[in-house]
Amino acid sequence: MLLPIIVALPFLACILPLIAARRSQTQIALAAALAPILGLSLLLSQTSAVLDSQVITYYQPWLTQLGLNLSLRLDGLSYLFALLILGIGLLVILYARYYLGVNEKIGRFYCFLLLFMGAMLGVVLSSNVLLMMVFWELTSLSSFLLIGFWSYRRDARQGARMALAVTGGGGLALLAGVLLLGKIVGSFELADILQAGDIVRAHALYPVVLILILLGVFTKSAQFPFHFWLPHAMAAPTPVSSYLHSATMVKAGVFLLARFYPVLSDTELWFYLVTFTGLTTLCVGAVTALFQHDLKGLLAYSTISHLGLITLLFGLNSPLAPVAAIFHIINHATFKASLFMAAGIIDHETGTRDMRRINGLWKYMPHTALLAMVASSAMAGVPLLNGFLSKEMFFGETLQQSLLGGFSWLIPALATFAGVFSVAYSLRFIHDVFFNGEPINLPKYPPHEPPRYMKIPVEILVFLCLLVGMVPAWSVAGLLASAASASLNGALPQYDLAIWHGVNMPLIMSCIALVGGLIIYGLRKPLFNWYDGLPPLHARVMFERAVVRLRRLVQRALGALENGSLQRYIGLFFISAIIVTVAALTPMSSMHGSLQQTEVDPVTAIALVMMMLGALATVFFVYTRLIAVIMIGIVGLFSALLFARFSAPDLALTQLVVEVVSVLLMLLVLHFMPKKSPFETSSLRRSGHYLIALAGGTLMGVLLFAVLTRPYSSIKDFFITNSVPGGGGHNVVNVILVDFRGFDTLGEISVLAITAIAIIALLKGMLIKRSPLDPEGRPWSPETHPLMMRVLARFTLPLALMVAVFIFLRGHNEPGGGFIAGLIVAVALILLEIAYGQQWVESHLRIKPSLLAGLGVLVAGATGLGSWLWGYPFLTTAFGHFSLPFIGEIELATAMLFDLGVLFTVVGATLMILSRLGHLGNNEVQPQEDN
């Protein structure tokens, strides 16, 4: 249970900051920090096991038929990412305590942050790839909330929308790729997928799977050409940037590269797609970062560049490249998170992030300047810092690949080129911000050091940069080996984390990058003039224009289809159905199958003819509303008789009472409508409707004839065999409804209750003034509630209730059940309302219909939850035989409680609709009480 607790802690604790929202900022931060502290403690308790290459798993079956199970996995790779998520998350919580103002909604911010933390933990710890997709989408949604936290700012709203659109679209592609991957392997469990690499790569769908998964990876990790969303996400508060956009969210994509590396890599398609995407992103991000004037903009593009570096390493075909990629993931998370926090401190203390104004801060903020300079040097790859070690490994691996043949030199050359610009923009961060003269028109002047505890997270991260850079074998070797081994799913290649490897080509490339970066920064003025002369390319503007054009295109398409005409919608539906049916039936040589047709007796034939005549009469008298309702009622009545004729008494009873209730409710509605409906369509259009109806009916008849005259397998034998031993009932239909498919029934009664609520909401406030004359011009009878109707209602109500109880109690073994019994009670109550009026019925009801409907859904759901308490699946029925005094042996089943919930819901929903219809009129006369 350790892994589920780690994942669940942030979700469970996200309510704590909201509860503490009225308290001090420190108390709110402590409430938010509880989850990562506990999670980090539990995670660290497994350190020795993980470093020994053990895999800790948790498995709980869930939707096994869909392949979705609650399975989690803690190995070296997931341990590394969980450590980054919880550790840096805890530092960000402390940092945000001092960054956010007193007037900010801090409780909400921490709530969103914990939701994102839990989603990221779910992504990296999931062992079921479908479960991983659930958490993957949660990261997009929670990051949308965090990026748009300052919702009063337009750039925050636009940045959040852009991030959600790009990463959400990539998530859909990833979902398709994961589904195909599971289909190829035959399992969605990660343990099975990691062992099926040869099967996946040899499959014909491998290219499709690879492209779909890489789309999800590239959009999440801001790879070219999907990189444009990340700089605009910098409109988020800086704690969000330091957490999401350096250490966690953007790392989710490269985490998938590391996780699926044994399955999808080692092909030329993988090499070309991943390598050149990473290489392009590396160079574009590095060059663009130099020319950014916004401090966070520079860091955003540098993040894009480093993510490209990691992606490039996973694409290379050298054995050590994945190890170098994971090493740089560790290093990048530490120096980039500290740099974002330092940028936030500068913004917090100066009021601006414009590097053309925040000059010479060394004099005012020496401590912050020293921390930022060390982190920037690590980003540049200066020796004795962690960035130097992983970049040197990166340069070395670019020299080992050979898939480009004679052009293999291109990759190390471009890698060195990107390294030159990495040094240049790191040097600009140091020189332009902390030196280069005096500050210019700062909103807050003079700047000063932040509160002491605001710098502690930066100090910890910078210390890690130094520690890993100076003693890598002691500090990070075990963690790196464990994570890389889990990523490779096999033995590690030989490598050395020593600081000095002698004078070799990677060292020369590092020196070229350092010297070249100094030269590029020295030539920054002509370079800036060149960059300013380029045509402006604003990703946000282009994205917004694309969204507007897409919206217009969709509006045109919808305008051509959706014009508000229900007739058009139904017509298009039936035309589509006719086309599909014709296409399916055309290849058949004969419509008649091998089975003999059932002989039609005269009574059945008469009933069928009456049904057809009733249907035709409904069509021809559709504009005379009362006759149309009567005719459609005849069709329903004969449908019930046909059900009874073909030995379906449950369906016959249900159809009969549904028909009665439906006709009564329609008659109540017709009371407020004109006697005839106007002709709204031309004769030509009506003729087209007739043709569509005739074609649809004919094709449906032909389809049914083709199906029923051919042998087919049915699941009826299973239900008949298991009805008594599995559900304890002889009425197979009722056992199916309350046991085998009880979850469907629970959903249906929930929909029924929701529909009743929707009807009330739609009719709320509507009041129809009733005319004193009927449609023929005659005055209404002054006796609104005739005595004969009241006497009849008083007689039929107890009789109907007694029949309903009888039908309900026998439903598990004989035709009947809660649904039918509920409709019988509803019919009796409708009759009572017609006899006594709406106000009288409501005044005598002991419970509100809405409460009754809600109680029904709760009772049905509680029956299912009760089975969980005994260790059985949801909605499992328990039954037994009991001997009672004076009664004898009886059978009791928990399905009766479920059926009682169905009864309550049906009665409550019907009364809710009836009550709303009754209140449409405004001149009801209250009848006198009968003695």
TORPATI-945729 format. One record per residue (C-alpha): residue in one letter; x, y, z. Coordinates in steps of 0.5 Angstrom, whole numbers, plus 500, padded with zeros to 3 digits. Layout:
AXYZ ...
***
This chain:
M500500500 L506505500 L506507493 P498508493 I499513499 I505517496 V500518490 A494520494 L497524499 P497530495 F490529492 L488528500 A492534502 C490539497 I484541501 L488543507 P491550504 L483552503 I481550510 A487554512 A486560507 R484565513 R490563517 S497566516 Q501565510 T506561514 Q500556517 I498555510 A505554507 L505549513 A499545511 A501545504 A508542506 L505536510 A504532503 P510532500 I514532507 L510525508 G511523501 L518524501 S519520508 L516514505 L520515498 L526515502 S525509506 Q525505500 T532508497 S536502499 A531497496 V531502489 L539502489 D539495489 S535495483 Q529492486 V522494483 I517495488 T510494485 Y502495487 Y497491483 Q489492484 P485490479 W480495477 L477495470 T480488468 Q476487461 L478494459 G486493461 L485499466 N488497473 L491500479 S498498478 L504502481 R511501480 L517504483 D524503480 G530507479 L527511474 S520513477 Y524514484 L528519481 F523523478 A518522484 L524525488 L525531484 I517532484 L517531492 G523535493 I523541489 G516541490 L517542497 L522547496 V517551491 I512551497 L517554502 Y519559496 A512561494 R510563502 Y515569501 Y514570493 L506571493 G503577496 V498577502 N492579498 E493573493 K489567494 I494563497 G490557499 R488556492 F495556489 Y497551494 C491547492 F493547485 L500546486 L498539490 L493537485 F499538480 M504534484 G499528485 A498528478 M506528476 L507522481 G501518478 V505519471 V512517474 L509511478 S504508474 S505501472 N499501467 V499505461 L492507461 L492509468 M498513466 M494517461 V489519466 F494522470 W497525464 E491529462 L491531470 T497534469 S495538463 L489541467 S492542473 S498546470 F492550466 L490552473 L497554475 I499558469 G492562469 F493563476 W493570475 S487570471 Y486578471 R492578467 R490577459 D497574458 A496569463 R489567461 Q492566454 G498562456 A494557460 R490556454 M495555449 A499550454 L492546455 A491546447 V498544445 T499539451 G492537451 G492535443 G499531444 G495528450 L490525445 A495523440 L499519446 L493516448 A492513441 G499511441 V498507448 L492504446 L495501439 L501499443 G497495448 K493492442 I500490439 V503487446 G496484449 S497488455 F497495458 E501493464 L508496463 A512490466 D509486459 I510492455 L518493457 Q519485455 A516486448 G520491445 D522486439 I515484438 V513492438 R519494433 A517488428 H510490428 A507493422 L504499426 Y510500429 P511507425 V504509427 V505508434 L512511435 I509517431 L503518436 I507517442 L512522440 L507527439 G505527446 V512527448 F514533444 T508537445 K509536453 S517537453 A516543448 Q520540442 F520544436 P515546433 F511545439 H516549443 F512556442 W507555448 L513554454 P515562453 H508564454 A507560460 M512564463 A506569465 A505564471 P507566478 T515564478 P514558483 V510555478 S515556473 S521554477 Y516547478 L513546472 H517549467 S524546469 A523540474 T517537473 M511538467 V516539461 K520533464 A514528463 G515528456 V523526457 F520521462 L516517457 L522517452 A526514458 R521509460 F519507453 Y526507451 P527499451 V521498447 L521504441 S528505440 D534502436 T531503429 E532508424 L526511424 W527513432 F534515431 Y531520425 L525523429 V528523436 T535526434 F533531429 T527534433 G532534439 L537537435 T533542432 T530544439 L537545442 C539550437 V533554436 G532554444 A540556445 V540562439 T533565441 A535565449 L540570447 F536575445 Q531575450 H530581454 D525578459 L529574465 K524569465 G524569457 L531567457 L530562462 A524559458 Y528558451 S534556455 T529550458 I527549451 S534548449 H536543454 L530539453 G532538446 L539536449 I536531453 T531529447 L537528442 L541524447 F535519447 G535519440 L543517439 N544510438 S550510442 P550505449 L551511454 A547516451 P541514455 V545515461 A548522459 A540524458 I538522465 F544525468 H543531465 I535531467 I538531474 N543537473 H538541469 A532540474 T537543480 F540549476 K534551472 A529551478 S534555482 L535560476 F528561476 M527562483 A533567483 A529570477 G523571481 I527574487 I530579482 D523581480 H520581487 E525586489 T526590483 G519590480 T521588473 R524582469 D527587463 M534586463 R535592460 R533595466 I536591472 N543592471 G548592477 L544588482 W551585485 K552592489 Y544591492 M543584492 P550580493 H548574496 T542573491 A547575485 L552569488 L547564488 A545566481 M552566478 V553559480 A547556478 S548560471 S555557471 A552550472 M548552466 A553554462 G557548463 V563551467 P568546470 L567543478 L559544477 N554539475 G552542468 F559541466 L559533467 S553532464 K555536458 E561533457 M558526457 F553529452 F559532447 G562525448 E556521446 T555526439 L561523437 Q559516438 Q553516433 S554514426 L548513423 L549519418 G555516415 G559521412 F555527415 S556524422 W560530424 L554534423 I551532430 P557534434 A558540430 L551543432 A552541439 T558545440 F554551436 A549550441 G554550447 V557556445 F550560445 S549556452 V555560455 A553566451 Y546567454 S548564461 L554570461 R548575459 F544573465 I550574469 H553580466 D547584464 V543583471 F549583476 F554588473 N553592467 G552599470 E547601475 P539600475 I535604470 N528606472 L526600477 P519600479 K522598486 Y528602488 P533601491 P533593491 H535589497 E536582499 P529578500 P527575506 R532570509 Y528564508 M526565501 K533564499 I534557503 P531553497 V535557492 E541555497 I539548497 L539547490 V546551488 F549547494 L547540490 C550543483 L556544487 L556537490 V554533484 G560537480 M565536485 V564529488 P559526483 A561519484 W559520492 S553524491 V549522485 A553515482 G548510485 L542514484 L544515476 A546508476 S539505478 A535510474 A539509468 S538501469 A531502469 S530506463 L535501459 N531495462 G538491462 A545492464 L549499464 P554500459 Q561502462 Y562509464 D566514469 L563520473 A570522474 I571530474 W577529470 H578524464 G584527461 V585532454 N580529450 M575531444 P569532449 L573537453 I576540447 M568541445 S567544452 C573549451 I570551444 A563552447 L566556453 V571561449 G566561443 G560563448 L565569450 I566571443 I559571442 Y557575448 G562580446 L559581439 R552582442 K551589439 P551587432 L548580433 F542584437 N541589431 W541583426 Y536579430 D532586431 G532586423 L529579422 P521579421 P517579427 L514572429 H510572435 A508565437 R502568441 V499572435 M500566430 F497561435 E491566437 R490567429 A490560428 V485559433 V480564431 R481561424 L479554426 R473557430 R470561424 L471554420 V468550425 Q462555425 R461555418 A461547418 L456547424 G452553421 A451548415 L449543419 E446546425 N441551424 G436550430 S432545426 L430539429 Q427536423 R434537419 Y438533425 I433527425 G433527417 L441527417 F441522422 F436517418 I439519411 S446517414 A443510418 I440509411 I447509407 V450505412 T445500412 V445499405 A452499405 A452493410 L446489406 T449490399 P454485399 M449480401 S447475396 S440473399 M436477405 H433470407 G437466412 S437458413 L432459419 Q425457418 Q420463419 T415463425 E408462423 V404468424 D397466427 P391471426 V391474432 T398476432 A397479425 I391483427 A395486432 L401488427 V396491422 M393495428 M400497430 M401499423 L395503422 G396506429 A403509426 L400511420 A394515423 T399518428 V403521421 F397523418 F394526424 V400529427 Y398536426 T392534430 R395533437 L390530441 I388525436 A396524435 V397522442 I391517442 M394514436 I401513439 G398510445 I395505441 V401503438 G404503445 L398498447 F399493442 S406493443 A405491450 L400486447 L405483442 F410482448 A405478452 R404474446 F411472445 S412470452 A415477455 P411479461 D416483464 L416487458 A409487457 L408490464 T413495463 Q411498456 L403498459 V405502465 V410507461 E405508456 V399510461 V404515464 S407518458 V400519455 L397522461 L403527462 M403528454 L395530455 L397535461 V402538456 L397539451 H392542455 F397548455 M398548447 P393549441 K389544439 K392544432 S400545430 P401549424 F404547418 E411549418 T414545412 S412545405 S408540401 L415538398 R419538404 R413533407 S414529401 G421528402 H420526410 Y415521408 L420518403 I426518408 A421515413 L419509408 A426508406 G428507413 G422503415 T423498409 L431498410 M430496418 G425491416 V429488411 L435488416 L431485422 F429479417 A436478415 V438477422 L432473425 T433468419 R440467421 P443463426 Y446467432 S449466438 S446469444 I448470452 K441468454 D443461456 F448464461 F443469464 I438463465 T443458468 N446463473 S440467475 V438463481 P445461483 G448468482 G442472483 G437468487 G432470483 H427466478 N425472474 V431473469 V429480467 N429482474 V436479476 I439482470 L437489472 V438489479 D444484479 F448482473 R447489470 G446493476 F451498474 D447500468 T440501472 L444505477 G446510471 E439509468 I435512474 S441517475 V439520468 L432519470 A433524476 I437528472 T432529467 A427531472 I431536475 A433539468 I425539466 I424543472 A430548471 L427549464 L420550466 K422554472 G419561472 M414559466 L407561467 I401560462 K395564463 R389559462 S384562457 P377562460 L374559454 D376552450 P378552443 E371551441 G369558444 R365554450 P366556457 W370551462 S366547467 P366551474 E367544477 T374544476 H375537480 P368533479 L366529485 M366523481 M373523480 R375524487 V371518489 L374514484 A381517486 R380515493 F378508491 T384507486 L389510490 P390504496 L388499490 A394501486 L399502492 M397495494 V398492487 A405496487 V407493493 F405486490 I408487484 F415490487 L415484492 R414478487 G419482482 H425477483 N422471482 E416473478 P414478473 G414485476 G420489480 G421496482 F421500476 I414497474 A411498481 G414505481 L410507475 I404504478 V404508484 A406514479 V399513475 A395513481 L398519484 I397522477 L390520477 L389523484 E392530482 I387530476 A382529481 Y384533487 G389538484 Q396540484 Q396544491 W392539494 V396533493 E403537495 S400539501 H398532503 L405529501 R410527507 I416528503 K418532497 P419529490 S426531489 L428528496 L424522494 A428521487 G435523491 L433518496 G432513491 V439514487 L442514494 V439507496 A441504490 G448506490 A449505498 T447497496 G452497491 L457500496 G455495502 S458489498 W465493498 L464492506 W464485505 G470484500 Y465483494 P465487487 F460493487 L453492486 T454484488 T447481490 A447477497 F441473498 G439467503 H433463505 F430465512 S425461516 L420466520 P415465525 F408464523 I410465515 G415460514 E421460509 I422466505 E428468501 L431475502 A436479497 T439485498 A437486490 M430488494 L434494497 F436496490 D429495487 L427499492 G431505490 V429504483 L422505485 F423511489 T427514484 V421513479 V416515483 G420522485 A422523478 T415523475 L412527481 M417532480 I415533472 L408533474 S409538479 R412543474 L407541469 G401543474 H405550476 L404552469 G397554470 N396560475 N388559476 E387552480 V381552484 Q383548491 P377543492 Q374542499 E376536503 D372530503 N368528509 
***
